[in-house]
Amino acid sequence: MSKIIEIKDVSKVFSRGFFKKKHRVVLEDINLEISKGDRLVIVGESGMGKTTLARIMADLEKPSSGEVLWFGEDIHKIDKRRRKELRGKVQYVHQDPYASLHPAKTIYKIIADPLANAQRVNGKTLYQRTKDLLEKIGLVPAEYFFNKYPHHLSGGGRQRLAIARALTTDPEVIIADEPISMIDMSLRAAIIKLFKDLNDLYGIAVVLVLHDIGAAKYFTFEKGEIVVLYGGKIVEKGRGIRILENPAHPYTRVLINSSPIADPELARNRVLEQLRSYDVPIRTKESKGCPFAHACNYYTEKCKEEVPPLVTIEEGHQVACHVFGK
Amino acid sequence: MSIIIRVEDLRAVYLVREGTIKAADGISLDILENSVTAIVGESASGKSTIIEAMTKTLPPNGRILSGRVLYKGKDLLTMREEELRKIRWKEIALVPQAAQQSLNPTMKVIEHFKDTVEAHGVRWSHSELIEKASEKLRMVRLNPEAVLNSYPLQLSGGMKQRVLIALALLLDPVVLILDEPTSALDVLTQAHIIQLLKELKKMLKITLIFVTHDIAVAAELADKVAVIYGGNLVEYNSTFQIFKNPLHPYTRGLINSIMAVNADMSKVKPIPGDPPSLLNPPSGCRFHPRCEYAMEICKKEKPKWIRLDGEAHVACHLYEEGRPLK
């Protein structure tokens, strides 16, 4: 399998204050790989570093340390021209389709302009390619939408358009940050389905950042991996269905246990696990131990002192926990 | 159980530059005393309009065209402002949407409590106020000593939501209305708020009405669920029946499209199409363009709101013709 993106020992520190003395570690020693045709979901709550990780993958943000490789090449070492060549292969879809589309451009132009630029086509070919692309993502019949504007579309329609725009460069991977959080309930499954179809039919690798565990399950139940982030660290990683059915890390378990269940009987009888704290951990370079230790019900003295390494507990399933990582 | 609030044929519109948005189009609903009712719908389906009409808090461009909202036999819509003031907060309290923005950032939490008491003409001494406020804050599992003297920015999203609930409970209302109590919260916080509302329901004799876009939240909390689509009620039934035997094709579609952690993912099926624009809603049944069971009559006539066996209400031509959904 050829590797598209490799993240090697990436950390991200945001500094603030006049002398940049105050800082916060948002990502810590992240290692990840995306290969051709992969499905990957990054889950966690807000403030855990999901979006920053996605942005680093897409080269929208520079890591403080570590390497980001695209197709085996370090994107911070190659020259501008080469980076521009590769950039089309890695596309990013933003969270808010109400803000990410040009309000004064017609739907035709939103797709045709980048398409003309990326593929060097014009005239009839451009028209046909634009039409095909809109139909591919489910805006059918395409001609009906050509002269409309983004505000004529529902949230789901806009997100489809944003995905179509990402496809104009024939990407090998699409990275989407919370693509369904701004979208109506009845349209969410359809957007996730669209990503699955792009993956199945065209072999495009898809990375989704989600806080909705149910949606993560829907996306990965056939194939794909889930990465659980907590406090800027990967706490669990592995085959999606394995993690959801057999979570090892206490945080993953609470996250799954707290997700809404669409069954009145089960929902009423379940017992919620209470954490010791619900605060988002603020990590600095001086922080020791497991980021989850302040909230965990199973913590030991070791958890406060030593950062647990990510260890393999079964094939394709890794966890970073002193207690359950055995 | 007796009826505490009766909504009769409510019609409300919003005036905008492009025309009128028909947000509530003939809504009739009985709310039972000491029960939990969920009003479920997508964005811009008119679900908030119902509770805004109930509390007479429609925005300036909102107009109520017809209908009545009866509370203890009196119509809230025609009531004089002074009379309404006696009912607001003491009998019917509202927890607004967007908890993150609803508290005044320049006022401490205690001042919000003081303000509320004064606005409703209640004369309490300072120590009485502290005592009552502390009692309510403990009810929502906050530590009064820590919270009362904090500014909103010192509180997390979940804490702000809980402060607002405590504030709404201050004058011991009989009806508590919550607008999207769990949206914009993280998974764990959301589970926490739901848990809290469940406890409040057990602890107090109170009628809860809440609006949500997430039908899975209704499964956890509600006794009865009202489903609204495009400004029309389409189904009203007990929560167990709604999930076990959804009557309306939209309700069924919504339940099939839920990506909940416990759902059988191979059966998840998105609803095709887009929600209607309420500026130019579709003729007849507003769901007909997306409905797989649509008949000729659905395009022409609006289905009647009919009562079936037991508590079930539905607005669908299939049931008028005696051909229920299998």
Interface residues (C-beta under 8 A of the other chain):
Chain A: E45 S46 L153 S154 G155 G156 G157 D184 M185 S186 L187 R188 A189 A190 I192 K193 H211 D212 I213 G214 A215 K217 Y218 F221 L244 V254 L255 I256 S258 S259 P260 I261 A262 D263 P264 E265 L266 A267 R268 L272 L275 Y278 D279
Chain B: E42 S43 S156 G158 D186 V187 L188 T189 Q190 A191 H192 Q195 H213 D214 I215 A216 V217 A219 E220 T239 F240 F243 G253 L254 I255 S257 I258 M259 A260 V261 N262 A263 M265 S266 V268 K269 P270 I271 P272 D274 P275
